[in-house]
C-alpha cells in the first residue's frame, strides 16, 4: 500500500487549504524548547522539488523527540514514556536512552521498549474484538489484563487508535501507522463509531431526542448523534448510537447527561468496519481496501 497524506484528508474536511511547506498537520512542532540534538531542516524549495508521495513520507518520518515517538506509537502518555526512559527500559540503536528530548529519525533509528521493537517493519492494521475487563494501555501498574495479551501472533508493535473503557467491549483498531491512527481518532475526520447500549432505565422518546441533539457535557455540547431504539424491557432500553467525536467516556457521559446510566456498552462499528464475524477476544488484519475505505480514499 502506498503512503497516504491523511493530513490532506483532515484539511479537506476542515475546509483549510494545503500548506505550501512540506509539513503536514499531523507532524506537530516539538513540544520541548531545548532539544539536545538539532533536527536538520530542509528549505521549502528543496521540499517542493520532491514528488507529493515523497514529501508525505518525509513529513511522516521527520525527526521527533523520543517521548513523542513513544506516545504517538500508542504505548502510553508522554509521562509514561518519561518514566520508562528513567527506568532504563528504552533503547535507541542498542543503547539505553538517557533523555526524553533525544531526537529520533523514525526511518533510521531502532527503538525498543523492554526489548520489543517499536516503529519497525511494514505497516500493520489490526482489528481486535476487545472483551470487557481489558484495558487498552500497554502495561498497567495495577496488573489488570491489557489488550496486548490478546495480540499473540501480531508480528510487531502496534498502538491503539483510540481507546475503549475497561468495561466497554467491541472493536478496537491497533496499528503502527501513527498518521493513520491520528486520522481515525481525530474528531475533524468525522469517522463514525457505532455502539450498542443498554441503559439502566427505560428511556423516553424525549430522552433519546436529547441524545440525538447532542447533550451538554462538562467539556461542552456533543455533536448530534444518530440514535435508534432497538427494544425495551420493563426496566431497560437497548439502543444504538453513532457518534463522530470519541471524547473520553463520551457515550457514558451522554447517557448520564439525560438522567440514566450505561449498563452495557459495545462498539460494533468503526466507519464501515463491523464486528460481524470476529470472535470476542480475537483479532484479524484489516485488508488494504478496508484501510483505504476508512480514510475515504479511492479503492
Ligand atoms: N464511550 C464511552 O463512554 N466509553 C467507551 O469506551 C467508548 C465510548
Boltz pocket constraint, residues with backbone or C-beta under 6 A from the ligand:
constraints:
  - pocket:
      binder: B
      contacts: [[A, 163], [A, 164], [A, 165], [A, 166], [A, 168], [A, 247], [A, 248], [A, 249], [A, 250], [A, 251], [A, 252], [A, 253], [A, 265]]
      max_distance: 6.0
